Amino acid sequence: MDELLVASTEGAVRTLILNRPERLNALSPELMAALNAAFGEVERDDNIRAVLLSGAGRGFSAGADLGLEVGGEWDLGAMIDALYNPLVRRMRALPKPIVCAVNGVAAGAGMNLALAADIVVAGRDALFTQAFIRIGLSPDAGGTYFLPRLVGDARARALAMLGETITAETAEAYGLIWKAIDPDLLMTEALTIATNLAAKPAQALAGIKAAFNASAGNSFDAQLDLERDIQRRLGQSADFAEGVSAFKEKRPPVFGR
Ligand code: T3D
């Protein structure tokens, strides 16, 4: 049987490809478990400095696997507790940048999985939909947290309540994603972004991620204090010393490996 999640490493970038193309990479419990394990490995491996997440075939992910049996006994909350929430928490807490290349439709939890990444790029032919409402559900996998923060409350509510499909270009115009890209160049450009991130000072990237993660829930004062604490720590790092020396010596910096 083909692997559900194909992992490869190029330099310091770990690429993870959802691999159920015949089901548009629907998130079966097995695929979710594989994703959770893969992000756990990335967390532990000091040689990995950035992650690139994408999907095989013509879709990024069609969300939860609807092929599973549903019914009164089916506890979706338990599934979310066991698989969805740990994954999204892990992706947000990972002190390394995650680039997501959306290569086709991203629906329901598939869309929200993409939004849990730090930088999202999409092929111009990609589509985004909060499909939950069509099957009588409300967004999960962080959707009601990410959406209003990315696109504002008005658009977030409409996307969730209407379940309309938007194009990658609209997603870019809304500020939902970083960029819409020529589909033929998507993976090359996404890998370039991830490789670029992997060469940047890792502790500073971790600091940026921690600061932005906290920003949504912090008061202005608390955020200023957090910025100070992060900067204090970074100010003592070898990368900062190297950055300043390189600036003074008019040469490119070489950050720690
Ligand atoms: O379970 C829990 O824990 C609760 C959590 C819920 C979170 C959620 O994500 S709820 C939202 C679930 N997703 C959806 O409702 C989307 C369902 N899919 C679609 O609406 C459409 O497939 C798309 C709009 C995404 C794409 O349409 P299209 O026309 O490009 O493709 P298609 O023909 O519908 O799909 C291709 C195949 O993938 C097809 O199989 P077949 O008929 O060729 O054998 C289709 O059944 C399969 N597929 C698509 N989505 C899913 C799926 N199989 C299982 N689960 C899916 N979500």
Residues whose N, C-alpha, C, O or C-beta is under 5 A from the ligand:
A	BS01	T3D	E22 R23 L24 A26 A62 G63 A64 D65 L66 G67 L76 M79 I80 V105 A107 G108 A109 G110 A131 F132 I135
